[in-house]
Amino acid sequence: MILFKKTSPTPEEIKQARQATGLTQTKAAELIYSTYRTWQDWEAGKAHMHPGLWELFLRKKPELPEPSIFD
């Protein structure tokens, strides 16, 4: 179960969540109908991501497959 905060995520939370999905900043921004520049500003702490956009990203982000012991 994913729990959502009612506050904006920190820049580090945004970056870690994006990197965990393997998405570039451009692809992450496109996923939530934002711009690359805006995503950069969120990760740099120059702007605050709205909690609704954070929730949208968490719901839409792709899940990476579990690593296989046979890889």
Secondary structure as a PSIPRED ss2 file (coil, helix, strand):
# PSIPRED VFORMAT (PSIPRED V4.0)

   1 M C   1.000  0.000  0.000
   2 I C   1.000  0.000  0.000
   3 L C   1.000  0.000  0.000
   4 F C   1.000  0.000  0.000
   5 K C   1.000  0.000  0.000
   6 K C   1.000  0.000  0.000
   7 T C   1.000  0.000  0.000
   8 S C   1.000  0.000  0.000
   9 P C   1.000  0.000  0.000
  10 T C   1.000  0.000  0.000
  11 P H   0.000  1.000  0.000
  12 E H   0.000  1.000  0.000
  13 E H   0.000  1.000  0.000
  14 I H   0.000  1.000  0.000
  15 K H   0.000  1.000  0.000
  16 Q H   0.000  1.000  0.000
  17 A H   0.000  1.000  0.000
  18 R H   0.000  1.000  0.000
  19 Q H   0.000  1.000  0.000
  20 A H   0.000  1.000  0.000
  21 T H   0.000  1.000  0.000
  22 G C   1.000  0.000  0.000
  23 L C   1.000  0.000  0.000
  24 T C   1.000  0.000  0.000
  25 Q H   0.000  1.000  0.000
  26 T H   0.000  1.000  0.000
  27 K H   0.000  1.000  0.000
  28 A H   0.000  1.000  0.000
  29 A H   0.000  1.000  0.000
  30 E H   0.000  1.000  0.000
  31 L H   0.000  1.000  0.000
  32 I C   1.000  0.000  0.000
  33 Y C   1.000  0.000  0.000
  34 S C   1.000  0.000  0.000
  35 T C   1.000  0.000  0.000
  36 Y H   0.000  1.000  0.000
  37 R H   0.000  1.000  0.000
  38 T H   0.000  1.000  0.000
  39 W H   0.000  1.000  0.000
  40 Q H   0.000  1.000  0.000
  41 D H   0.000  1.000  0.000
  42 W H   0.000  1.000  0.000
  43 E H   0.000  1.000  0.000
  44 A H   0.000  1.000  0.000
  45 G C   1.000  0.000  0.000
  46 K C   1.000  0.000  0.000
  47 A C   1.000  0.000  0.000
  48 H C   1.000  0.000  0.000
  49 M C   1.000  0.000  0.000
  50 H C   1.000  0.000  0.000
  51 P H   0.000  1.000  0.000
  52 G H   0.000  1.000  0.000
  53 L H   0.000  1.000  0.000
  54 W H   0.000  1.000  0.000
  55 E H   0.000  1.000  0.000
  56 L H   0.000  1.000  0.000
  57 F H   0.000  1.000  0.000
  58 L H   0.000  1.000  0.000
  59 R H   0.000  1.000  0.000
  60 K H   0.000  1.000  0.000
  61 K C   1.000  0.000  0.000
  62 P C   1.000  0.000  0.000
  63 E C   1.000  0.000  0.000
  64 L C   1.000  0.000  0.000
  65 P C   1.000  0.000  0.000
  66 E C   1.000  0.000  0.000
  67 P C   1.000  0.000  0.000
  68 S C   1.000  0.000  0.000
  69 I C   1.000  0.000  0.000
  70 F C   1.000  0.000  0.000
  71 D C   1.000  0.000  0.000
